[in-house]
Amino acid sequence: MSEFSLRAAALLQRLESGSSDQSAQSELSELRSLWRTLSTEERDQATPLVSALVAAQSNEPRRSEEH
């Protein structure tokens, strides 16, 4: 798992537990910067986490992926 994915997963847990403080917003900003450095393959692998982060930020329920 990449650094981005590890950090995004940890932040997702915080957001889902209702913790959306200034440090969470700061981590989101850092993750955006880190996202820009990822290869296409790394971005493809991290996309589900990014989608979950977006949903958690907007307080929408997470949808499970259909395969």
C-alpha positions, 0 to 999 in steps of 0.5 A: 500500500502506498503512502498516499493510500495509508494516509488516506485510509487513516483519514477516512477512519477519522472522518467516518467517526465524525472527526473533521477538525482543522488537522483533518482539513490539513491532512486533506490538503497534504493528500491533494498535493501528494495525489499530484505526484502519483503515477497513473497506476497509483492513482487508479489504485487509490481512486476508491479511497478518494471516492470514499473520502469525498463521500465522508466529507459530504456526509453521504453514505459510502456505496459499495463497489459492484464487480 
